[in-house]
Amino acid sequence: MRVVLQRVSQGRVFVGNQTVAEIGSGIVILLGIGPQDGEEQLTYLVDKIVNLRIFEDDQGKINR
């Protein structure tokens, strides 16, 4: 299982010429899952991602 995260000011997912998903400021996650990956690997990655501190707080520190 591999994951790439990118902090974005906006993001869109296109299928053909149609927008199927869209966000403002946030994180775009590209996730690759193989046949050998299981719930244990997924739980580990989810826990790691939700606890990242990659956004600035009101004082400009990357703390949220």
HTML snippet that shows the backbone in 3Dmol.js (N, CA, C, O; Angstrom):
<script src="https://3Dmol.org/build/3Dmol-min.js"></script>
<div id="view" style="width:600px;height:400px;position:relative"></div>
<script>
const pdb = `
ATOM      1  N   MET A   1       0.861  -1.164   0.000  1.00  0.00           N
ATOM      2  CA  MET A   1       0.000   0.000   0.000  1.00  0.00           C
ATOM      3  C   MET A   1       0.905   1.225   0.000  1.00  0.00           C
ATOM      4  O   MET A   1       1.854   1.309   0.780  1.00  0.00           O
ATOM      5  N   ARG A   2       0.608   2.154  -0.865  1.00  0.00           N
ATOM      6  CA  ARG A   2       1.365   3.397  -0.954  1.00  0.00           C
ATOM      7  C   ARG A   2       0.392   4.566  -0.950  1.00  0.00           C
ATOM      8  O   ARG A   2      -0.721   4.476  -1.468  1.00  0.00           O
ATOM      9  N   VAL A   3       0.843   5.671  -0.349  1.00  0.00           N
ATOM     10  CA  VAL A   3       0.005   6.863  -0.308  1.00  0.00           C
ATOM     11  C   VAL A   3       0.875   8.085  -0.566  1.00  0.00           C
ATOM     12  O   VAL A   3       2.001   8.181  -0.078  1.00  0.00           O
ATOM     13  N   VAL A   4       0.330   9.017  -1.344  1.00  0.00           N
ATOM     14  CA  VAL A   4       0.970  10.309  -1.590  1.00  0.00           C
ATOM     15  C   VAL A   4      -0.048  11.363  -1.218  1.00  0.00           C
ATOM     16  O   VAL A   4      -1.184  11.334  -1.692  1.00  0.00           O
ATOM     17  N   LEU A   5       0.362  12.307  -0.359  1.00  0.00           N
ATOM     18  CA  LEU A   5      -0.520  13.399   0.041  1.00  0.00           C
ATOM     19  C   LEU A   5       0.012  14.703  -0.517  1.00  0.00           C
ATOM     20  O   LEU A   5       1.222  14.922  -0.569  1.00  0.00           O
ATOM     21  N   GLN A   6      -0.895  15.562  -0.930  1.00  0.00           N
ATOM     22  CA  GLN A   6      -0.498  16.880  -1.400  1.00  0.00           C
ATOM     23  C   GLN A   6      -1.463  17.913  -0.842  1.00  0.00           C
ATOM     24  O   GLN A   6      -2.678  17.803  -1.009  1.00  0.00           O
ATOM     25  N   ARG A   7      -0.912  18.907  -0.186  1.00  0.00           N
ATOM     26  CA  ARG A   7      -1.713  20.018   0.313  1.00  0.00           C
ATOM     27  C   ARG A   7      -2.063  20.899  -0.868  1.00  0.00           C
ATOM     28  O   ARG A   7      -1.189  21.256  -1.658  1.00  0.00           O
ATOM     29  N   VAL A   8      -3.352  21.259  -1.000  1.00  0.00           N
ATOM     30  CA  VAL A   8      -3.812  22.008  -2.170  1.00  0.00           C
ATOM     31  C   VAL A   8      -4.711  23.170  -1.752  1.00  0.00           C
ATOM     32  O   VAL A   8      -5.327  23.141  -0.687  1.00  0.00           O
ATOM     33  N   SER A   9      -4.777  24.182  -2.599  1.00  0.00           N
ATOM     34  CA  SER A   9      -5.733  25.271  -2.387  1.00  0.00           C
ATOM     35  C   SER A   9      -7.078  24.917  -3.008  1.00  0.00           C
ATOM     36  O   SER A   9      -8.114  25.456  -2.617  1.00  0.00           O
ATOM     37  N   GLN A  10      -7.054  24.002  -3.982  1.00  0.00           N
ATOM     38  CA  GLN A  10      -8.279  23.457  -4.569  1.00  0.00           C
ATOM     39  C   GLN A  10      -7.919  22.185  -5.321  1.00  0.00           C
ATOM     40  O   GLN A  10      -6.770  21.986  -5.716  1.00  0.00           O
ATOM     41  N   GLY A  11      -8.905  21.338  -5.512  1.00  0.00           N
ATOM     42  CA  GLY A  11      -8.671  20.101  -6.243  1.00  0.00           C
ATOM     43  C   GLY A  11      -9.949  19.618  -6.900  1.00  0.00           C
ATOM     44  O   GLY A  11     -11.048  19.831  -6.386  1.00  0.00           O
ATOM     45  N   ARG A  12      -9.793  18.962  -8.045  1.00  0.00           N
ATOM     46  CA  ARG A  12     -10.942  18.417  -8.782  1.00  0.00           C
ATOM     47  C   ARG A  12     -10.574  17.056  -9.346  1.00  0.00           C
ATOM     48  O   ARG A  12      -9.418  16.789  -9.677  1.00  0.00           O
ATOM     49  N   VAL A  13     -11.579  16.208  -9.448  1.00  0.00           N
ATOM     50  CA  VAL A  13     -11.420  14.915 -10.106  1.00  0.00           C
ATOM     51  C   VAL A  13     -12.321  14.927 -11.326  1.00  0.00           C
ATOM     52  O   VAL A  13     -13.529  15.138 -11.225  1.00  0.00           O
ATOM     53  N   PHE A  14     -11.713  14.697 -12.481  1.00  0.00           N
ATOM     54  CA  PHE A  14     -12.465  14.644 -13.739  1.00  0.00           C
ATOM     55  C   PHE A  14     -12.538  13.208 -14.229  1.00  0.00           C
ATOM     56  O   PHE A  14     -11.557  12.468 -14.161  1.00  0.00           O
ATOM     57  N   VAL A  15     -13.695  12.823 -14.719  1.00  0.00           N
ATOM     58  CA  VAL A  15     -13.860  11.581 -15.454  1.00  0.00           C
ATOM     59  C   VAL A  15     -14.380  11.988 -16.816  1.00  0.00           C
ATOM     60  O   VAL A  15     -15.509  12.460 -16.951  1.00  0.00           O
ATOM     61  N   GLY A  16     -13.544  11.799 -17.825  1.00  0.00           N
ATOM     62  CA  GLY A  16     -13.871  12.349 -19.143  1.00  0.00           C
ATOM     63  C   GLY A  16     -13.790  13.861 -19.031  1.00  0.00           C
ATOM     64  O   GLY A  16     -12.769  14.398 -18.601  1.00  0.00           O
ATOM     65  N   ASN A  17     -14.840  14.545 -19.408  1.00  0.00           N
ATOM     66  CA  ASN A  17     -14.901  16.003 -19.290  1.00  0.00           C
ATOM     67  C   ASN A  17     -15.784  16.449 -18.142  1.00  0.00           C
ATOM     68  O   ASN A  17     -16.090  17.636 -18.029  1.00  0.00           O
ATOM     69  N   GLN A  18     -16.205  15.520 -17.283  1.00  0.00           N
ATOM     70  CA  GLN A  18     -17.143  15.836 -16.208  1.00  0.00           C
ATOM     71  C   GLN A  18     -16.432  15.835 -14.850  1.00  0.00           C
ATOM     72  O   GLN A  18     -15.686  14.909 -14.533  1.00  0.00           O
ATOM     73  N   THR A  19     -16.675  16.891 -14.050  1.00  0.00           N
ATOM     74  CA  THR A  19     -16.159  16.951 -12.687  1.00  0.00           C
ATOM     75  C   THR A  19     -17.015  16.048 -11.808  1.00  0.00           C
ATOM     76  O   THR A  19     -18.234  16.206 -11.743  1.00  0.00           O
ATOM     77  N   VAL A  20     -16.356  15.083 -11.120  1.00  0.00           N
ATOM     78  CA  VAL A  20     -17.102  14.170 -10.257  1.00  0.00           C
ATOM     79  C   VAL A  20     -16.845  14.435  -8.777  1.00  0.00           C
ATOM     80  O   VAL A  20     -17.582  13.935  -7.927  1.00  0.00           O
ATOM     81  N   ALA A  21     -15.806  15.218  -8.453  1.00  0.00           N
ATOM     82  CA  ALA A  21     -15.525  15.585  -7.067  1.00  0.00           C
ATOM     83  C   ALA A  21     -14.711  16.867  -7.067  1.00  0.00           C
ATOM     84  O   ALA A  21     -13.964  17.138  -8.006  1.00  0.00           O
ATOM     85  N   GLU A  22     -14.861  17.660  -5.998  1.00  0.00           N
ATOM     86  CA  GLU A  22     -14.186  18.951  -5.936  1.00  0.00           C
ATOM     87  C   GLU A  22     -14.041  19.375  -4.485  1.00  0.00           C
ATOM     88  O   GLU A  22     -14.957  19.192  -3.684  1.00  0.00           O
ATOM     89  N   ILE A  23     -12.868  19.953  -4.140  1.00  0.00           N
ATOM     90  CA  ILE A  23     -12.642  20.492  -2.800  1.00  0.00           C
ATOM     91  C   ILE A  23     -11.994  21.860  -2.911  1.00  0.00           C
ATOM     92  O   ILE A  23     -11.430  22.215  -3.946  1.00  0.00           O
ATOM     93  N   GLY A  24     -12.083  22.621  -1.832  1.00  0.00           N
ATOM     94  CA  GLY A  24     -11.327  23.855  -1.703  1.00  0.00           C
ATOM     95  C   GLY A  24      -9.986  23.513  -1.073  1.00  0.00           C
ATOM     96  O   GLY A  24      -9.352  22.533  -1.464  1.00  0.00           O
ATOM     97  N   SER A  25      -9.550  24.301  -0.110  1.00  0.00           N
ATOM     98  CA  SER A  25      -8.301  24.047   0.580  1.00  0.00           C
ATOM     99  C   SER A  25      -8.369  22.711   1.319  1.00  0.00           C
ATOM    100  O   SER A  25      -9.340  22.431   2.021  1.00  0.00           O
ATOM    101  N   GLY A  26      -7.342  21.898   1.158  1.00  0.00           N
ATOM    102  CA  GLY A  26      -7.342  20.605   1.819  1.00  0.00           C
ATOM    103  C   GLY A  26      -6.214  19.730   1.362  1.00  0.00           C
ATOM    104  O   GLY A  26      -5.139  20.214   1.007  1.00  0.00           O
ATOM    105  N   ILE A  27      -6.462  18.423   1.371  1.00  0.00           N
ATOM    106  CA  ILE A  27      -5.452  17.442   1.001  1.00  0.00           C
ATOM    107  C   ILE A  27      -6.004  16.558  -0.110  1.00  0.00           C
ATOM    108  O   ILE A  27      -7.126  16.058  -0.029  1.00  0.00           O
ATOM    109  N   VAL A  28      -5.196  16.376  -1.143  1.00  0.00           N
ATOM    110  CA  VAL A  28      -5.496  15.387  -2.174  1.00  0.00           C
ATOM    111  C   VAL A  28      -4.667  14.157  -1.826  1.00  0.00           C
ATOM    112  O   VAL A  28      -3.456  14.247  -1.622  1.00  0.00           O
ATOM    113  N   ILE A  29      -5.334  13.008  -1.761  1.00  0.00           N
ATOM    114  CA  ILE A  29      -4.668  11.756  -1.414  1.00  0.00           C
ATOM    115  C   ILE A  29      -4.722  10.820  -2.614  1.00  0.00           C
ATOM    116  O   ILE A  29      -5.794  10.503  -3.129  1.00  0.00           O
ATOM    117  N   LEU A  30      -3.543  10.386  -3.046  1.00  0.00           N
ATOM    118  CA  LEU A  30      -3.444   9.361  -4.083  1.00  0.00           C
ATOM    119  C   LEU A  30      -3.081   8.063  -3.371  1.00  0.00           C
ATOM    120  O   LEU A  30      -2.040   7.985  -2.718  1.00  0.00           O
ATOM    121  N   LEU A  31      -3.922   7.057  -3.491  1.00  0.00           N
ATOM    122  CA  LEU A  31      -3.751   5.823  -2.744  1.00  0.00           C
ATOM    123  C   LEU A  31      -3.649   4.638  -3.689  1.00  0.00           C
ATOM    124  O   LEU A  31      -4.489   4.453  -4.570  1.00  0.00           O
ATOM    125  N   GLY A  32      -2.616   3.846  -3.496  1.00  0.00           N
ATOM    126  CA  GLY A  32      -2.441   2.618  -4.268  1.00  0.00           C
ATOM    127  C   GLY A  32      -2.574   1.418  -3.349  1.00  0.00           C
ATOM    128  O   GLY A  32      -1.874   1.324  -2.342  1.00  0.00           O
ATOM    129  N   ILE A  33      -3.463   0.507  -3.689  1.00  0.00           N
ATOM    130  CA  ILE A  33      -3.711  -0.684  -2.872  1.00  0.00           C
ATOM    131  C   ILE A  33      -3.462  -1.918  -3.724  1.00  0.00           C
ATOM    132  O   ILE A  33      -3.969  -2.035  -4.840  1.00  0.00           O
ATOM    133  N   GLY A  34      -2.668  -2.845  -3.173  1.00  0.00           N
ATOM    134  CA  GLY A  34      -2.380  -4.094  -3.868  1.00  0.00           C
ATOM    135  C   GLY A  34      -3.184  -5.246  -3.291  1.00  0.00           C
ATOM    136  O   GLY A  34      -3.796  -5.117  -2.230  1.00  0.00           O
ATOM    137  N   PRO A  35      -3.181  -6.377  -3.996  1.00  0.00           N
ATOM    138  CA  PRO A  35      -3.964  -7.533  -3.542  1.00  0.00           C
ATOM    139  C   PRO A  35      -3.498  -8.091  -2.198  1.00  0.00           C
ATOM    140  O   PRO A  35      -4.286  -8.720  -1.492  1.00  0.00           O
ATOM    141  N   GLN A  36      -2.240  -7.875  -1.832  1.00  0.00           N
ATOM    142  CA  GLN A  36      -1.721  -8.387  -0.567  1.00  0.00           C
ATOM    143  C   GLN A  36      -2.008  -7.451   0.609  1.00  0.00           C
ATOM    144  O   GLN A  36      -1.794  -7.835   1.758  1.00  0.00           O
ATOM    145  N   ASP A  37      -2.480  -6.251   0.353  1.00  0.00           N
ATOM    146  CA  ASP A  37      -2.754  -5.286   1.421  1.00  0.00           C
ATOM    147  C   ASP A  37      -4.046  -5.647   2.148  1.00  0.00           C
ATOM    148  O   ASP A  37      -5.009  -6.127   1.551  1.00  0.00           O
ATOM    149  N   GLY A  38      -4.030  -5.400   3.461  1.00  0.00           N
ATOM    150  CA  GLY A  38      -5.197  -5.741   4.261  1.00  0.00           C
ATOM    151  C   GLY A  38      -5.621  -4.613   5.175  1.00  0.00           C
ATOM    152  O   GLY A  38      -5.134  -3.487   5.074  1.00  0.00           O
ATOM    153  N   GLU A  39      -6.531  -4.933   6.061  1.00  0.00           N
ATOM    154  CA  GLU A  39      -7.100  -3.949   6.975  1.00  0.00           C
ATOM    155  C   GLU A  39      -6.040  -3.369   7.918  1.00  0.00           C
ATOM    156  O   GLU A  39      -6.118  -2.197   8.286  1.00  0.00           O
ATOM    157  N   GLU A  40      -5.067  -4.169   8.303  1.00  0.00           N
ATOM    158  CA  GLU A  40      -4.013  -3.694   9.210  1.00  0.00           C
ATOM    159  C   GLU A  40      -3.212  -2.547   8.580  1.00  0.00           C
ATOM    160  O   GLU A  40      -2.945  -1.545   9.244  1.00  0.00           O
ATOM    161  N   GLN A  41      -2.831  -2.685   7.315  1.00  0.00           N
ATOM    162  CA  GLN A  41      -2.100  -1.619   6.625  1.00  0.00           C
ATOM    163  C   GLN A  41      -2.973  -0.383   6.445  1.00  0.00           C
ATOM    164  O   GLN A  41      -2.502   0.745   6.595  1.00  0.00           O
ATOM    165  N   LEU A  42      -4.235  -0.597   6.127  1.00  0.00           N
ATOM    166  CA  LEU A  42      -5.161   0.525   5.948  1.00  0.00           C
ATOM    167  C   LEU A  42      -5.348   1.292   7.249  1.00  0.00           C
ATOM    168  O   LEU A  42      -5.315   2.523   7.253  1.00  0.00           O
ATOM    169  N   THR A  43      -5.542   0.582   8.342  1.00  0.00           N
ATOM    170  CA  THR A  43      -5.717   1.226   9.650  1.00  0.00           C
ATOM    171  C   THR A  43      -4.493   2.043  10.011  1.00  0.00           C
ATOM    172  O   THR A  43      -4.621   3.157  10.519  1.00  0.00           O
ATOM    173  N   TYR A  44      -3.306   1.506   9.756  1.00  0.00           N
ATOM    174  CA  TYR A  44      -2.061   2.216  10.034  1.00  0.00           C
ATOM    175  C   TYR A  44      -1.991   3.524   9.246  1.00  0.00           C
ATOM    176  O   TYR A  44      -1.695   4.575   9.815  1.00  0.00           O
ATOM    177  N   LEU A  45      -2.261   3.465   7.935  1.00  0.00           N
ATOM    178  CA  LEU A  45      -2.184   4.668   7.103  1.00  0.00           C
ATOM    179  C   LEU A  45      -3.235   5.700   7.484  1.00  0.00           C
ATOM    180  O   LEU A  45      -2.931   6.891   7.543  1.00  0.00           O
ATOM    181  N   VAL A  46      -4.458   5.269   7.741  1.00  0.00           N
ATOM    182  CA  VAL A  46      -5.518   6.200   8.128  1.00  0.00           C
ATOM    183  C   VAL A  46      -5.141   6.924   9.414  1.00  0.00           C
ATOM    184  O   VAL A  46      -5.293   8.142   9.508  1.00  0.00           O
ATOM    185  N   ASP A  47      -4.650   6.183  10.403  1.00  0.00           N
ATOM    186  CA  ASP A  47      -4.244   6.787  11.666  1.00  0.00           C
ATOM    187  C   ASP A  47      -3.122   7.794  11.452  1.00  0.00           C
ATOM    188  O   ASP A  47      -3.128   8.869  12.050  1.00  0.00           O
ATOM    189  N   LYS A  48      -2.173   7.454  10.615  1.00  0.00           N
ATOM    190  CA  LYS A  48      -1.056   8.356  10.337  1.00  0.00           C
ATOM    191  C   LYS A  48      -1.532   9.629   9.623  1.00  0.00           C
ATOM    192  O   LYS A  48      -1.096  10.729   9.961  1.00  0.00           O
ATOM    193  N   ILE A  49      -2.418   9.480   8.648  1.00  0.00           N
ATOM    194  CA  ILE A  49      -2.902  10.626   7.873  1.00  0.00           C
ATOM    195  C   ILE A  49      -3.727  11.579   8.732  1.00  0.00           C
ATOM    196  O   ILE A  49      -3.516  12.790   8.673  1.00  0.00           O
ATOM    197  N   VAL A  50      -4.659  11.063   9.526  1.00  0.00           N
ATOM    198  CA  VAL A  50      -5.532  11.947  10.295  1.00  0.00           C
ATOM    199  C   VAL A  50      -4.784  12.675  11.411  1.00  0.00           C
ATOM    200  O   VAL A  50      -5.283  13.673  11.932  1.00  0.00           O
ATOM    201  N   ASN A  51      -3.609  12.200  11.781  1.00  0.00           N
ATOM    202  CA  ASN A  51      -2.841  12.858  12.840  1.00  0.00           C
ATOM    203  C   ASN A  51      -1.717  13.743  12.316  1.00  0.00           C
ATOM    204  O   ASN A  51      -0.915  14.240  13.106  1.00  0.00           O
ATOM    205  N   LEU A  52      -1.638  13.950  11.011  1.00  0.00           N
ATOM    206  CA  LEU A  52      -0.627  14.850  10.454  1.00  0.00           C
ATOM    207  C   LEU A  52      -0.934  16.293  10.838  1.00  0.00           C
ATOM    208  O   LEU A  52      -2.096  16.692  10.921  1.00  0.00           O
ATOM    209  N   ARG A  53       0.098  17.049  11.065  1.00  0.00           N
ATOM    210  CA  ARG A  53      -0.049  18.487  11.339  1.00  0.00           C
ATOM    211  C   ARG A  53       0.603  19.236  10.188  1.00  0.00           C
ATOM    212  O   ARG A  53       1.792  19.551  10.234  1.00  0.00           O
ATOM    213  N   ILE A  54      -0.184  19.517   9.153  1.00  0.00           N
ATOM    214  CA  ILE A  54       0.385  20.117   7.943  1.00  0.00           C
ATOM    215  C   ILE A  54      -0.301  21.421   7.533  1.00  0.00           C
ATOM    216  O   ILE A  54      -0.014  21.967   6.468  1.00  0.00           O
ATOM    217  N   PHE A  55      -1.207  21.918   8.379  1.00  0.00           N
ATOM    218  CA  PHE A  55      -1.863  23.188   8.087  1.00  0.00           C
ATOM    219  C   PHE A  55      -1.493  24.211   9.143  1.00  0.00           C
ATOM    220  O   PHE A  55      -1.261  23.864  10.301  1.00  0.00           O
ATOM    221  N   GLU A  56      -1.439  25.474   8.743  1.00  0.00           N
ATOM    222  CA  GLU A  56      -1.085  26.555   9.670  1.00  0.00           C
ATOM    223  C   GLU A  56      -2.245  26.873  10.605  1.00  0.00           C
ATOM    224  O   GLU A  56      -3.411  26.829  10.213  1.00  0.00           O
ATOM    225  N   ASP A  57      -1.898  27.197  11.854  1.00  0.00           N
ATOM    226  CA  ASP A  57      -2.900  27.674  12.799  1.00  0.00           C
ATOM    227  C   ASP A  57      -3.001  29.189  12.675  1.00  0.00           C
ATOM    228  O   ASP A  57      -2.423  29.774  11.759  1.00  0.00           O
ATOM    229  N   ASP A  58      -3.725  29.828  13.583  1.00  0.00           N
ATOM    230  CA  ASP A  58      -3.925  31.278  13.526  1.00  0.00           C
ATOM    231  C   ASP A  58      -2.636  32.067  13.717  1.00  0.00           C
ATOM    232  O   ASP A  58      -2.565  33.237  13.342  1.00  0.00           O
ATOM    233  N   GLN A  59      -1.620  31.437  14.296  1.00  0.00           N
ATOM    234  CA  GLN A  59      -0.345  32.100  14.524  1.00  0.00           C
ATOM    235  C   GLN A  59       0.691  31.785  13.450  1.00  0.00           C
ATOM    236  O   GLN A  59       1.849  32.185  13.573  1.00  0.00           O
ATOM    237  N   GLY A  60       0.292  31.082  12.414  1.00  0.00           N
ATOM    238  CA  GLY A  60       1.191  30.780  11.308  1.00  0.00           C
ATOM    239  C   GLY A  60       2.044  29.542  11.515  1.00  0.00           C
ATOM    240  O   GLY A  60       2.870  29.215  10.664  1.00  0.00           O
ATOM    241  N   LYS A  61       1.859  28.849  12.628  1.00  0.00           N
ATOM    242  CA  LYS A  61       2.622  27.621  12.860  1.00  0.00           C
ATOM    243  C   LYS A  61       1.905  26.445  12.206  1.00  0.00           C
ATOM    244  O   LYS A  61       0.676  26.379  12.208  1.00  0.00           O
ATOM    245  N   ILE A  62       2.676  25.524  11.649  1.00  0.00           N
ATOM    246  CA  ILE A  62       2.076  24.340  11.058  1.00  0.00           C
ATOM    247  C   ILE A  62       1.740  23.396  12.202  1.00  0.00           C
ATOM    248  O   ILE A  62       2.559  22.586  12.634  1.00  0.00           O
ATOM    249  N   ASN A  63       0.500  23.529  12.679  1.00  0.00           N
ATOM    250  CA  ASN A  63       0.096  22.884  13.905  1.00  0.00           C
ATOM    251  C   ASN A  63      -1.314  22.299  13.836  1.00  0.00           C
ATOM    252  O   ASN A  63      -1.837  21.836  14.850  1.00  0.00           O
ATOM    253  N   ARG A  64      -1.934  22.313  12.662  1.00  0.00           N
ATOM    254  CA  ARG A  64      -3.291  21.769  12.546  1.00  0.00           C
ATOM    255  C   ARG A  64      -3.298  20.678  11.492  1.00  0.00           C
ATOM    256  O   ARG A  64      -4.342  20.080  11.229  1.00  0.00           O
TER     257      ARG A  64
END
`;
const viewer = $3Dmol.createViewer("view");
viewer.addModel(pdb, "pdb");
viewer.setStyle({}, {cartoon: {color: "spectrum"}});
viewer.zoomTo();
viewer.render();
</script>
